[in-house]
Amino acid sequence: MAMSYTGFHSYVPSSAQASRPVGYRFSDRASLQLKWLFQKHTLDETFMCRWREVYGLHCGSLFCGNNLTAHLRDAHDIRGADKKRVYCLWEGCNTEMNKESIARHVEEKHLKVVYPCGTCRSSFTRRDTLNKHKKTCSG
């Protein structure tokens, strides 16, 4: 079964797959979205930006997870004082937060980035939590 793959980390079924009976593996968009929810990713990967632009369109740019902050700054004008209030305009989100938190929010909530411990193989959704864990981890 060939699956339509549109963009990096963005699974969308082809029209042929969408017309198959429900219950067929990955036959509908909802099951593909569920698959995405449970996948874990690293900052080394390439992602497609789902930031909302004018007229409900999405940015669609590809960026390396390590360059998320630069992408938000350069493509979406997320800049200014750390305590400046901004809205996350990622698809399906409209959360207000401090500018200093936006990259961490997108990593955790939308890109599903995890930080694995190299000693005990535990993984964390935030880098600061991993660093705190490493201080007491004995493997």
C-alpha positions as CSV (number, residue, x, y, z in Angstrom):
1,M,0.0,0.0,0.0
2,A,1.6,3.3,-1.1
3,M,1.0,6.2,1.3
4,S,0.9,9.8,0.2
5,Y,3.5,11.7,2.1
6,T,3.2,15.4,1.8
7,G,6.0,17.2,3.5
8,F,8.2,16.3,6.4
9,H,6.4,14.9,9.4
10,S,3.0,15.7,7.9
11,Y,1.0,12.6,7.0
12,V,-2.0,13.0,4.7
13,P,-3.8,10.1,3.1
14,S,-4.3,10.0,-0.7
15,S,-7.9,10.3,-2.0
16,A,-7.8,6.5,-2.8
17,Q,-6.8,5.7,0.8
18,A,-9.5,8.0,2.2
19,S,-12.2,6.2,0.2
20,R,-11.2,2.7,1.7
21,P,-13.4,1.3,4.4
22,V,-12.9,2.6,7.9
23,G,-10.8,0.2,9.9
24,Y,-8.4,-0.3,7.1
25,R,-4.9,0.6,8.4
26,F,-4.4,4.3,8.1
27,S,-7.4,4.7,5.9
28,D,-8.6,8.0,7.3
29,R,-7.1,11.3,8.2
30,A,-7.9,10.9,11.9
31,S,-5.9,7.8,12.3
32,L,-2.9,9.4,10.6
33,Q,-3.2,12.4,12.9
34,L,-3.3,10.0,15.9
35,K,-0.1,8.3,14.6
36,W,1.6,11.8,14.5
37,L,0.5,12.5,18.1
38,F,2.4,9.5,19.5
39,Q,5.6,9.9,17.5
40,K,8.6,11.4,19.2
41,H,11.1,13.6,17.3
42,T,14.4,15.2,17.8
43,L,15.7,18.7,17.0
44,D,18.0,17.1,14.3
45,E,14.9,16.4,12.1
46,T,13.3,18.6,9.4
47,F,9.8,19.9,10.0
48,M,7.2,21.7,8.0
49,C,6.0,25.0,9.6
50,R,2.2,25.0,10.3
51,W,2.2,28.6,11.5
52,R,-1.0,30.4,10.3
53,E,-0.6,33.2,7.8
54,V,-3.1,35.5,6.2
55,Y,-6.3,34.0,4.8
56,G,-5.9,30.9,6.8
57,L,-2.9,29.6,4.8
58,H,0.1,28.0,6.5
59,C,3.7,29.0,6.2
60,G,4.8,25.6,4.9
61,S,8.5,26.3,5.1
62,L,10.8,23.5,5.9
63,F,13.2,24.1,8.8
64,C,15.6,22.1,10.9
65,G,14.4,21.8,14.5
66,N,17.6,23.3,15.7
67,N,16.7,26.5,13.7
68,L,13.2,26.9,15.1
69,T,14.0,30.1,17.0
70,A,15.6,31.7,14.0
71,H,12.6,30.6,11.8
72,L,10.1,32.1,14.2
73,R,12.1,35.3,14.3
74,D,12.8,35.7,10.6
75,A,9.7,34.3,9.0
76,H,7.1,35.2,11.6
77,D,8.6,38.3,13.2
78,I,8.6,36.8,16.7
79,R,11.1,39.3,18.3
80,G,11.3,41.8,21.1
81,A,11.7,41.6,24.9
82,D,11.5,38.2,26.5
83,K,8.4,39.2,28.5
84,K,6.5,40.5,25.4
85,R,3.2,38.7,25.1
86,V,2.7,36.7,21.8
87,Y,0.2,34.2,20.5
88,C,1.1,30.8,19.1
89,L,-0.4,30.8,15.6
90,W,0.5,27.1,14.9
91,E,-2.3,25.2,13.3
92,G,-5.0,24.5,16.0
93,C,-3.4,26.7,18.6
94,N,-4.0,30.2,19.8
95,T,-2.2,30.1,23.2
96,E,-0.9,33.4,24.6
97,M,2.5,33.3,26.3
98,N,5.8,35.3,26.8
99,K,8.0,35.5,23.8
100,E,10.7,33.6,25.7
101,S,8.4,30.6,25.9
102,I,7.2,30.3,22.3
103,A,10.0,28.1,20.9
104,R,9.8,25.7,23.8
105,H,6.0,25.6,23.4
106,V,6.2,24.8,19.7
107,E,8.9,22.1,20.3
108,E,6.8,20.4,23.1
109,K,3.2,20.8,21.9
110,H,3.4,20.9,18.1
111,L,6.7,19.2,17.0
112,K,6.6,16.6,19.7
113,V,10.4,16.9,20.4
114,V,11.8,14.8,23.1
115,Y,15.2,14.9,24.9
116,P,16.5,11.4,25.7
117,C,18.8,10.7,28.6
118,G,21.9,9.0,27.2
119,T,22.4,7.1,30.5
120,C,19.1,5.6,31.4
121,R,17.1,6.0,28.1
122,S,14.3,8.1,29.8
123,S,13.1,10.9,27.6
124,F,11.7,14.3,28.5
125,T,9.7,16.9,26.6
126,R,11.8,19.8,27.9
127,R,15.5,20.3,27.8
128,D,15.6,21.9,31.2
129,T,13.9,18.8,32.7
130,L,16.5,16.5,31.1
131,N,19.3,18.6,32.5
132,K,17.7,18.5,36.0
133,H,17.4,14.7,35.6
134,K,21.0,14.2,34.5
135,K,22.2,15.6,37.9
136,T,20.7,12.6,39.7
137,C,20.7,9.9,37.0
138,S,22.8,6.9,37.8
139,G,21.6,4.8,34.8
